[in-house]
Amino acid sequence: MNDAASNSNGVPLCILDDVPDGGGLEARAEVVVLRRGDSAWAYRNVCPHFSIPLNYEPNTFWAYGGELLMCAHHSAMFRFEDGVCVDGPCLGARLTPVPIRTEGRRIFADE
């Protein structure tokens, strides 16, 4: 990040363009940022089913149609926009949101 980003309040996570459109990026050890176009959401990278990471390999997330994020361990499917599990063993559970804001194309966690 450059000096302009370091002057903002919050924890810098990533630049929006670094997140694959329709996919996810491991922005910090326990945060996944999801993107659809210019919209972004962030969640703790922990599946509510077994409290394990949603990805099997570092920075590799399974996303479908820019709508659903799949847990690599047991195929639970979570909606991008609210983190609710819509299919799989933890149906109805939800991912823990990380409040974010975008300034320019930079994404910050409001922690």
C-alpha positions as CSV (number, residue, x, y, z in Angstrom):
1,M,0.0,0.0,0.0
2,N,1.1,3.5,-0.5
3,D,1.2,6.4,1.9
4,A,-2.3,7.5,1.1
5,A,-3.6,4.1,2.3
6,S,-1.6,4.2,5.5
7,N,-3.3,7.5,6.5
8,S,-6.7,5.9,6.5
9,N,-8.3,4.4,9.6
10,G,-8.7,0.6,9.6
11,V,-6.5,-2.3,8.6
12,P,-5.5,-2.4,5.0
13,L,-6.6,-5.8,3.5
14,C,-6.1,-5.6,-0.3
15,I,-6.8,-3.7,-3.5
16,L,-10.2,-4.7,-5.0
17,D,-8.5,-5.5,-8.4
18,D,-6.3,-8.1,-6.6
19,V,-9.5,-10.1,-5.8
20,P,-10.6,-12.3,-8.7
21,D,-14.0,-11.1,-10.0
22,G,-16.4,-13.8,-8.9
23,G,-13.9,-15.2,-6.5
24,G,-12.0,-14.8,-3.3
25,L,-8.6,-13.7,-1.9
26,E,-7.0,-14.5,1.4
27,A,-6.4,-11.0,2.5
28,R,-4.9,-11.8,5.9
29,A,-4.4,-15.1,7.7
30,E,-8.0,-15.4,8.8
31,V,-9.9,-13.1,6.4
32,V,-11.3,-13.9,2.9
33,V,-12.4,-11.1,0.7
34,L,-15.0,-12.0,-2.0
35,R,-15.7,-9.9,-5.0
36,R,-18.4,-9.5,-7.6
37,G,-17.7,-6.5,-9.9
38,D,-17.2,-3.5,-7.8
39,S,-18.9,-5.1,-4.7
40,A,-16.8,-6.8,-2.0
41,W,-17.6,-8.7,1.2
42,A,-15.2,-10.0,3.8
43,Y,-15.6,-12.9,6.3
44,R,-13.4,-14.8,8.7
45,N,-11.9,-17.7,6.9
46,V,-13.5,-20.2,9.2
47,C,-16.3,-22.6,8.2
48,P,-19.0,-22.7,10.9
49,H,-19.3,-26.5,10.5
50,F,-15.9,-27.6,11.9
51,S,-14.2,-24.3,12.6
52,I,-11.6,-24.9,9.9
53,P,-10.4,-22.7,7.0
54,L,-12.7,-22.5,3.9
55,N,-9.8,-23.2,1.6
56,Y,-7.7,-26.3,1.3
57,E,-4.6,-24.7,-0.2
58,P,-3.3,-21.1,0.5
59,N,-5.3,-18.4,-1.3
60,T,-7.3,-21.0,-3.3
61,F,-11.1,-20.6,-3.0
62,W,-13.9,-22.4,-4.8
63,A,-16.5,-19.9,-6.0
64,Y,-19.4,-20.5,-8.3
65,G,-20.9,-17.9,-10.6
66,G,-19.7,-15.1,-8.5
67,E,-22.5,-16.0,-6.1
68,L,-21.4,-18.9,-3.9
69,L,-18.3,-19.7,-1.9
70,M,-17.7,-23.4,-1.2
71,C,-15.9,-24.8,1.8
72,A,-13.2,-27.1,0.3
73,H,-13.4,-29.6,3.1
74,H,-17.1,-30.6,3.1
75,S,-18.7,-28.6,0.3
76,A,-20.9,-26.3,2.3
77,M,-22.0,-23.4,0.0
78,F,-22.2,-19.8,1.3
79,R,-23.7,-16.7,-0.4
80,F,-21.3,-13.9,-1.1
81,E,-23.6,-11.1,0.1
82,D,-24.5,-12.4,3.5
83,G,-22.4,-15.5,4.2
84,V,-25.4,-17.7,4.8
85,C,-24.9,-21.4,4.1
86,V,-27.5,-22.4,1.5
87,D,-26.4,-26.0,1.0
88,G,-24.3,-28.6,2.9
89,P,-23.9,-29.8,6.4
90,C,-24.2,-26.4,8.1
91,L,-27.4,-25.3,6.3
92,G,-28.6,-22.0,7.7
93,A,-25.4,-21.2,9.6
94,R,-23.4,-18.2,8.4
95,L,-19.9,-17.0,8.1
96,T,-18.6,-14.4,10.5
97,P,-18.6,-11.0,8.7
98,V,-15.6,-8.7,8.8
99,P,-16.8,-5.1,8.4
100,I,-15.0,-3.5,5.5
101,R,-15.0,-0.2,3.5
102,T,-13.6,0.7,0.2
103,E,-11.6,3.9,-0.4
104,G,-10.8,4.3,-4.1
105,R,-10.0,0.7,-5.0
106,R,-8.5,-0.1,-1.6
107,I,-10.3,-2.3,0.9
108,F,-9.9,-1.8,4.7
109,A,-11.2,-3.8,7.6
110,D,-12.9,-1.6,10.2
111,E,-11.6,-3.5,13.1
